[in-house]
């Protein structure tokens, strides 16, 4: 099929040695940060039970896979930095005219570039995620049972990454087709990322009553992406997260309740979530149930489909010179 040729070329162009090495190094930052700045300082003294260690590491892995892997790394560095120029770059170089003059439809061109961008992003993600687990295993010497719990998260985290890649690749390709100015494209895409990953925590913590009374969770991108993630995580058994891990997730995507005071205190007081004498796990925080996770997933897929449709319609109507 013609789009496979475009897809293959897009993958080759995006997987240059320098770019690949740089992205893999950047993606591994949380894997290095946790052992050096968090674990040995506060949790490496042997007071924490195996259950607590597993729960804490599972919570951290879920948080950084949501905020970093699916957030800044996947959505911005891997997808946004290249997706915004996929179509506009061809137009600026004058190669778009050559492409559309060949026996391949514009839809096939767009689809090939879109799938190539997604495949590249997911390949890098599939290397970095297990790499972080291996790094923790080597640096921290964590128990094989804890490693097994983290490994069981991988398929569902990668499935979530597919969903995020579909959404943000569609949005970046749509902007590349619809907006001719590079700075404007970058500004709009950055604003979208901030709306998804930063606006929600501000609304939930600053105005919790308004957030619930006016049902702002329907337009909260962070909550809906986290809610879709929870649909996948519910399919794996990894042990219960610590209340601190639940508080982290409650702050950033709203999947756990507790009020701003409880969430922030659990987030700051890292050693307050277990009794050092017996290593006991306190009760879990209450889960949010504003929207069914399946509904959030469908909403995200509709956004991805709508953005791709807009990009395709704009490219079909575009005058190429």
N, C-alpha and C positions, 0 to 999 in steps of 0.2 A: 504494500500500500504506500502511496506517495508520502504520507505524513511520517512514515518510519524513517525515510531518508533525512527529512528535516530534523526529526527527533535525534537521530544518531549524530548528526553534525552538531546540534546544539549541545549534546552531552560532551562531545569531544572538545568543543570550544570552552565549555565551562570547567572541565576537569583538567586544566593545565596544571603542571607540577607545582608551580609557585603558589597558585591560588589554592590548590588542594591542601598542601602542607600548611599554609597559613590558616585556613579554616579549621583544619583538624586540631591545630595548636590552640586556637581560640576556643573551640568547642570543649576542649579538655580542661579549661580553667577551673570550673567548679570541682572537678575531680582532684585537682591539686590543692584548691583552697580549703576544702573540708578537712583533710588530715592535718594540714599545717596550722590552720587558724581556729578550728573549732574542736575537733575530736580530742586531740592530745591535751588541750588546755582545760577542758571542762569535763570530758567523759572518758578519758583514757586512764583513770586512776584505779580501775578494777572494782569500783563500788556498784556499778550498774549490772543488773542481772542480764542473762542472755536474751530474755524476752524484751527487756527494755532497750538493749543495744539494737536488736532487730527492729523494734518499733521506731526507734529514733532514726536509724539509717533509712528505713523504708519511707518515713515521712520526709526526710531531706531529699531523697532521690525523687520522690513525686513532686516536691516543690521545685527543685532545680530543673526537672524535666519539663515542668509547666512554664516557669518563668524564663529560663535560659534556653533550654533546648528547643521548645516550641515557641518561645518568645523571641528574645533578641537574636539568638544564634540562628534558628531556623527561619523565622519570619523576616528578619531584617538583613543579617549578614549573608545568609545563603540564598534567600529568595528575593528580597527587596532590592538588594544592591545590584542584582543582575536582571531581575524580571522587569524592572522599570525601563530598561533599555532594550528589551528584546525586539520590539517592533520599531520604536523610534530610532534605535541605533542603526538598524538596516536602512531606514529612510535617510538618516543623516549621511551614511556612507554611500548612498546611491545604489545599494544592492537590492533594495526592496523592489525596484522596477524590474530588475533582472529576474527576480524570483517569481513575480506575478505574471511575467511574460512567458513563463514556461507552462507546460501542460499539467499544472497542479492548481487546485482551487485555493482561494485565500483562506477558506476554512481549514483546509488541510495544512497550510503553512502555519496558521495560528495553533492548531491542535498539536502539530509536531513540536513547536517551540514550547508550548505549555507542558506537554508530557516530558520533554527533555529537561525542563527546569525542575519539575517534580521529582523525576528519577534521580537527578544529581543531588538534590537536597536530601532525599531519603537515603541515598547511598552514604553520604557523609554522616547522617544521623545514625545509621546502622553500624558505623565504625566507632563513633564517639561514645555512644551509650554503653555498650559492653566494655569498651576501653576504660571508662570510668570505674566500673565495677571491678575489673581486674586491677586497676590502680589502687583502689581501696583495699582489696584483698592483699596486695603486695605490701603496701605501706602500713596498714593497720593490723595485719594479721588477724582479721576477723574470722569468726567461727564459720565453718562450712554451712551450717544451718542458716546463718544470716546471708551468706553468699547465695544460697539456693533461693531464699525469699526474694532477693533482689533480681536474680535471673528470671524468676517467674513473672516479674513485672515487665520484662523486656518486650514480649510480643504485644502486650496491650499498650505500652508506651509508644511502640512503633506504629501501632494501628491509630493511635491518637495523632501521631506525627503525620500520618497520611491525610487525616482530616484537616489538620492545620495547613499542610502543604497545599491541598486542594483550594482552600479558602484564600490564602494569601497569594498564591500563584495566580489565581483568577483576578484578584484585585490589582496586583502589580501589572499583569498583562493588559488589563482594562485601562489602567492609567497610562501605560506605554502607548496604547492605541488612541486614546481619547484626548490626552493632554500633550501638546507639542513642546511645552517649556520644561526642561529638565529640573530646574529648581522648584517649580510648582509641583511637579510629580513627586519629588522627594519630600516636599513639605506636606503634601496631602497624605502620602503613605505614612510618614512619621506621625501625623495627627491621628490617623486610624489606629496605629499601634498603641499610641498613648491612650486613646479612648478605650481600647480593648483591655490593656494590661494595667493601666494606672487610674483611669477615671472611676472604675468600680470601687476599689478600696477607699477612695476619698468619699464617695457617696455613702457607702455602707457604714464607715466609721464616724463621719461627721454628722450625717443626718439619717440615722437608722430608722426613725419613725416615718420620715418622709419617704425613704426608700421603699418601705413596705406598704405604706398607705397608698402611694401613687403607683405601686407595682413597677418601679423602675428596673426591676430585675429583668423585665422583658427586653429592655434595650441595653442591658449591661453585658458587653461582650465578654468580659472576664468571667462573669458568673456562668454564662452559657457555654463557653469553652471548657471551663472547669467542670461544669455539670455533665457535659459530653464525656469528659475524661473519666468521671466517676462511673459512668455506665460501663466503661471498659474495665476499670479497676475492680468493680464488683464481681468480675468473673474470675478473679485469681485469689488464692489464699496466701497471704503473706504475713499473717499476724497483725495484731491491732497496733495502729500508730500511737505514739505517746500523745498526751494532751498538748504538749508543746508543738509537735508536728501538726496536729489538728488545728491549733491556733494559727500557725503559719499559713496553712491552706485557707483557713477562715478569713484571714486578713486579705490575702491576695486574690482569692476567687469566690469567697463567700459560701463555700460548701459546708462550713460549720458555723453554728451560731455561738453566742456567748456574750455579746455586747462588746463595745470597744474596750472597756476597762479590763475585762477578763482576757480577751484576746491579746491585747497589748502586754498585759502583765505576764501572760504565759510565754509570749514571744521574747520578752526581755529577760525574765528570770529563767534562764535555761536549766538551772539545777533544781527548780521548785516543782518539777513534775514527777518526782519520785522520792520515796523515803529511802535515804542512803543506808539505813540500818537493816531494812528487809527487802529493799529493791522493789517495793510494791508499785503496781501500776494504778494510778487514780482512775476514776470513772471517765468515760469518753465524753467529749463535748457533743451537744445536740447537732444533728445534721440539718441543713436547710432543705426544705422540700417545696420551694416556690414553684418550680416547673419540673415536669417529668424529664429525666435525662434524655429519653428518646426524642422528646419534642425539641430540646435544645440541639440535638444532633441533626435533626431534620432541618431546623432553621439555618444551621451553618451550611448544610449541603445546598439549601436553596440560595443562600447568599453566593456560594461558589458558582452555582449554575447561572445565576442572574448576572454576575460579573463577567463570566465567560461569554454569555450571550451578548452582552453589551459590547464587549471587545470585538466579537465576530461581526456584529452588525456594523460597527464603526469601520472595521477594516474593509468590509465588502463595499461600503459607500465611499471609501476614501479615494481621492484622486492621487494617483502615484505618478510623479514626474521624474 
